[in-house]
Amino acid sequence: MLFGRQLRIGIWLLAAAVGLLLSIFLAVSYGAKELTLAAVWSAVWHYNPDLTAHQIVHDLRLPRVLGAVVTGMAFGAAGAMMQGVTRNPMADTGILGINAGSAAVVALSFAFLPQISYSRLMLLSFAGAALATLLIVLLGSATPGGLTSMKLTIAGAVIAAMLHSFSTGVAIYFDLSQDLAFWYAGGVSGVTWAQLKLMTPVIMLAIMWAMLLGRPITFLSLGDESAVNLGINVRYIRVMALTVVVILAGVSVSAAGSISFVGLVVPHMARRLIGVDYRAVIPLSALLGAVLLVWADFASRMVQPPREFAIGAMVAIVGVPFFLYLARREGREL
């Protein structure tokens, strides 16, 4: 029985990894200008800056596709952790307002620090995500009965609305509407190799940290009382998990903007495929999140080339109906 479950987990993880590799290849190969397999392979391994096809692959498509991979992994893993720690099936860094905190700080950075480096922007984005998380927890805990899943969702919606309004006000006052449009809609077209070199190690280390927390998060997902009986320090694990979520959200938003619903959809898919062991749910959610965002970016480029749609809108096509379905199901269970 145990061997069969481990085998199923291994098969799905391998399938997701293979699917991600195929998705990367297709996204790099196809676009406004289609490229052959030989051209893509040559551009990746034998880059020649004098060849147009190599420039398209190396300078345009590959950074944005890898950006979609890295940020998709971050949003997927963060969503899985949020849902496990809070026992809230509608938890997601975008829906709960954490992304909005990062976006608000980005707006302030554009207004007062227009020449800011990406490394500092990433740190400030992380700080914004941390502040939003703190506000959400405090607001949700301020009412009688303490912090519950529904209160967390409501508090997140309130904080998200407040921060979005604040960001819009800053954009209007400082005439930043054009600059901030990218951050509201989300997208990876602006990701550069320099950003990837900086953000990829941070996100990978955070995901590995998340996987180390997988066992206690599994117990937390069963309820605080059960976790305590199993010897889990609930408050410590919750703080550690939220710290990882803040890192993942802050770094991702600083590069790709405020993209919602990735962390909502993929953890449900992962749990449906392999069960509720978060040691496996977190890495599978990361892989599925990467696949989803790569395809969303690919679709945004291919719907009406050479024009592009916002990647956030493409993800929302899947995410909004799924969110409404979950909200309706949760309403029946209350």
N, C-alpha and C positions, 0 to 999 in steps of 0.2 A: 504493500500500500504506500509506504513512505517512498520506496524507490520509484514507483509509478508517478507519484506527485512530483518528485524531483526531476524525473525524465520529462514530464510535461512542461515544467518550468524551463528546463534547459532548451527544449524544442522551441518554445515560444520566444525565448530570448534570442536564440539563434535566428529564427525566422524574422524577428523584428530587426536584427542587425543586418541581415541580408537584404531585407526590404529597404532599409535605410541606404545601404550602399547602392542599390539599383536606383533609388529615388535621386540620389546625388548625381549619378551618371546621367540620368535622363534630364534632370534640371540643368546640368552643365551643357549638355549636347544640343538641346532644343531651345529655340527662342525666335526672335525676329529673324535671325540668321541661323539656319540649321548647319551643324557641323558633323563631320564623319567621326567614327570611333577613332580612326588613326590620327585625325587632327587633334582631338581631345587628349588622347594618350600622349602625343608628342608635345602638346602645350604643357601638360602637367609635368612630364619627366625630362623634356629637352626644350625648355622655354627659349624661344627666339624672339626678342622684342621687335624685330624688323618684320615679322609676319603678322598680318591683320588677325588671322584666326587665333593665333597664340595670344595676341593682346586681348581679344574678346574673352577667351577662357581665363587667362591668368589675372587680368586687371579688372574685369567686370563680373563675370558669372561666378567664378570660383569663390571669391571673397563673400559675395552675398549668399551663395548657397551654404557655405560653411558657417556663415553668420546665422542663417536660419537653423542649421543643425545645432549649434551651440546654445542659442537662445531657446530653441524648442525643447532641448533637453532640460534646460534650467526651469522653464515654465512648467513642464510636465512633472519633474521631480518635486518642485515646490508645491504644486497642486496636490500631489499624492500625500506629501507630509502634512499639509494643512488639513486635508480631509481625515487623515488618520488621527492627528492630535486633537482636533476639535470634534470628531465624530459628526461632522457636518458634510453631507454629500454634495452641498452646493458651494463648498469652500473653494476659493480660487484667488490668487493674488490680485487679479483684476477686479473681480466682483466685490471682494472685501476691502477694496480701497488702497491696498498696499502699493500697487502700480501708480495710483493717483498721487501718492506722497512723493514718489520719485519724480514724476512728471512735473509736480509743482516746484520742486527744487531745481529741476532743469530750466523751467521758465524763469525763475529768479536768477539763475546763473547766466542765461542769455541776456537778461536785462542789465545786470550789474557787472558781470565778468565775461564780456563778449569774446575775449581772447583766451579763455580758459582751456587748459590742456585736457585731453580725454581722460587721463589718469585721475585728475582732480575732479572732473565731472562725474566719473564713476564713483569716487568716494562720496561726493555730495549726493548723488542719486541714492547710494546706500543709506546715507543719513536720513534722507527724505522717507525712504521705505521704513526705516526704524521708527521715525517719529509717527508716521501714519499707523503703524502697528501698535505703538504705545497708546495712541489716542483711541483706537478701536477697542483695545482691551479695557482701558479705563472706562470708556463710555458703556461698553457692554456689561461691565462689572458693577456699575454705579446703581443699578436698579435692584430691588429686593429679589432674592433667589439666586444672585450671583450670575456668572457668565454661562449662558447656555448656547446651543447651536443656533437657535433662531435669533437670540439677542445679538450674537456675533454677526450674523448675516445682516440684520437691521442696522447695527452700529457701523458695519463696513459700508453699507449703502449710503448712510448719512455722511460719513467722513469722505467717501468718494465724491459725492455731490458737492460737498463744501470745498474740497480741494480742486475739483474741476472748475468750479465757479471762480475760485481764487486765481487759478492758472489763466483762465480766460480774461479776467480783469487785468492781470499783469500783461498779457499779450496785447490787449487793446490799448492800455495806457502807454506802453513802451513801443507800440507799433511792431510787435513780434509775431503777428498772426501768420505770416508766410513761413517764418522760421519754425514755429511750433506746430504747424499743420502736420508735419511728419510725425511728431511725437504723439499727437492725438490719434492719428490714423494707424500708426505703426508701420514699420517696413525695414527691410534689411538691405535696400539698394545702396545705402550710404556706408555700409560696413567696409572698413579697409583692412589691409593686412596688419597694419600697426595696431589697430583695435583688437583684431583677433589674437595677436601675440600677447596682448595684455589681459584680455577677458577670458580666454580659453583656460589657462591654468587655474584661475580663480574659480571658474564655474566647475571644472572637473574636480578640483579639491573639495568644493562644497558638496558636490554630488556624492563623492566617496564618504564624506563626513555623514551625509544623510543616510547612506547605506549602512554605516556603522550603527546608526540609531534605529535601524529597521526593526530589530527584535523588540526593544521597549515600546516603539510606536505601535507594533502589532498588539501588544498588551493594552496600551492606552486606547486603541480603537475598540476594545471590548468593554471599556468603561473604567473610570477612575478606581472604583472599589475593587474590581478584579485585578487591576494593575498593582494596587497597593498590596493586596493579598499575595501577589506573586513577587513581592520584594522590589517593586519599581518605585523610584523617587519621582513621583508624578510631576511636581513643580520643576525639578531640575531638568527632566527630559523635555518638558514643554518649553522651557526657556531655551534649551539647546536647539530644539527643532525650529522654533520661531526665529532664532538667530540665523540658522542656515537658510530659512525661507527668505529672510530679509536680504541676505547676501545675494541669493539667486535672483530675486526680483530686482534689487537695486542695480546690479551689474547688467542684467538683460535689458531693463528699461533704458539705461544710459546708452545702449547701442541700437536697440530696435524699436524703442518707443513703447507706449502702453498698449500691449496686446493682451486681450482678455480671452477667456474660454478654453485656451489650450490646457491649462491646469484643471479645468472643470471636466472636460470630456475624457481625456486619456486615462486618468486613474480608474474611472468606471470600466473602461475597456480592459485595463490590465487586471482588475479584480475579477471581472467576468471570465477572463481567460485562465488565470492561474490561482485564484483564491485570494485570501486576505493576509498572507504572510508578506509584510512590508519589506522584508529583506529582498524579496523578488519583485514586489509591486513597484518600488521606487526605481530600480534600474529599467524595468520594462516601461514604466510611465515616461522615463527620460527618453528612451528609444522611440516610443510611439509619438511623444511630443515633437521630437525632431522630424519624424516622417510627416506628421501633420503640417508643421510649419514649412517644410521644404515644398510640399505639394501646394500649400496655400500661396507661397511666393511664386511657384511655377504657374499656378492658375492666374495669379494677378498679372503676370507678364503675357499670358497666352490668350486671355479673353478677347482683347482687342489690340493686338500689337500694331505699332510700337508704343501705344499708350499703355499705362499701367494702372491697375486698380490698387486701392489700399489693402495691404495684407490683412489688417485687422478686420476689414469688411468681409474678406473671404473666409476667415476663421469664424466670424459671427454667423455666417450662413449655416454652419453646422452647430455652433455653440448656442445661439439663442433658442432654437426649438428644443434643444436638449435641456437647457436651463428651465424652460417653461414646463417641460415634461417632469423634471425633478421637483420643481416647485409644486406642481399639481399633486404629485405622488406624496410629497411630504405633508401637504395640506390634508390629504385623506387620512394620514397616520396620526395627526395631532388629535 
